[in-house]
Amino acid sequence: MDSFSSPSSGSSPSQPSPEVFMDQLKTQLAQAYAEEFLETVRGKCFTKCVTKPGSSLSGGESSCVSRCVDRYIEATGIISRALFSSQR
């Protein structure tokens, strides 16, 4: 049973109310965005910071990955705020 087939009060058991549907859609979109974000960060930061893959990260690689992820998160926040503030 998928998340869209759960019954909601006041409507037929096979179709969720519009509010429930929108909440489920928002949750699924947020999850997809988070997964894509993590995959992008992982790929970009790994490529940039890990020059010689091995069984563990060196101190420099670990610091580089940490800084890279921090910068990527900060940049994404700035872009998101700019996009959402321009829509108002």
C-alpha positions in Angstrom: 0.0 0.0 0.0 1.5 3.4 -1.0 1.2 6.6 0.9 -1.6 7.9 -1.4 -4.0 5.1 -0.7 -4.6 5.8 3.0 -8.1 6.8 3.7 -9.0 10.2 5.0 -12.0 11.3 6.9 -14.9 12.8 4.9 -13.8 11.4 1.5 -13.9 8.1 -0.2 -11.4 5.5 1.1 -9.5 5.3 -2.3 -8.9 9.1 -2.6 -7.3 11.3 0.0 -8.6 14.8 0.6 -6.8 17.6 -1.3 -5.1 18.7 1.9 -3.8 15.2 2.7 -2.7 14.8 -0.9 -0.8 18.1 -0.9 0.9 17.2 2.4 2.0 13.9 1.1 3.2 15.4 -2.2 5.2 18.1 -0.2 6.7 15.4 1.9 7.7 13.3 -1.1 9.2 16.3 -2.9 11.2 17.3 0.2 12.5 13.8 0.5 13.5 13.7 -3.2 15.2 17.1 -2.9 17.1 16.0 0.2 18.3 12.8 -1.6 19.3 14.7 -4.7 21.1 17.3 -2.5 23.0 14.7 -0.6 24.1 12.9 -3.8 25.2 16.1 -5.4 27.2 17.2 -2.3 28.7 13.7 -1.9 29.8 13.6 -5.5 31.2 17.1 -5.8 33.0 17.1 -2.4 34.4 13.7 -2.9 35.7 14.5 -6.3 37.2 17.8 -5.1 38.7 16.6 -1.8 39.6 12.9 -2.1 42.6 12.6 -4.3 43.7 9.1 -3.4 40.8 6.9 -2.3 41.7 4.5 0.4 40.2 2.7 3.4 39.9 6.0 5.3 40.1 9.7 4.8 43.3 11.6 5.7 43.0 14.6 8.0 43.3 17.0 5.1 40.6 15.2 3.1 38.3 15.1 6.1 38.7 18.8 6.7 38.2 19.5 3.0 35.0 17.5 2.8 33.7 19.2 5.9 34.4 22.7 4.5 33.0 21.7 1.1 29.7 20.4 2.6 29.4 23.5 4.8 29.9 25.8 1.8 27.5 23.9 -0.3 24.8 24.0 2.4 25.4 27.8 2.9 25.2 28.5 -0.9 22.0 26.5 -1.2 20.5 28.4 1.7 21.4 31.8 0.1 20.0 30.7 -3.3 16.8 29.4 -1.7 16.3 32.6 0.3 16.9 34.7 -2.8 14.4 32.7 -4.8 11.7 32.7 -2.2 12.1 36.4 -1.3 11.8 37.3 -5.0 8.5 35.4 -5.3 6.8 37.6 -2.7 
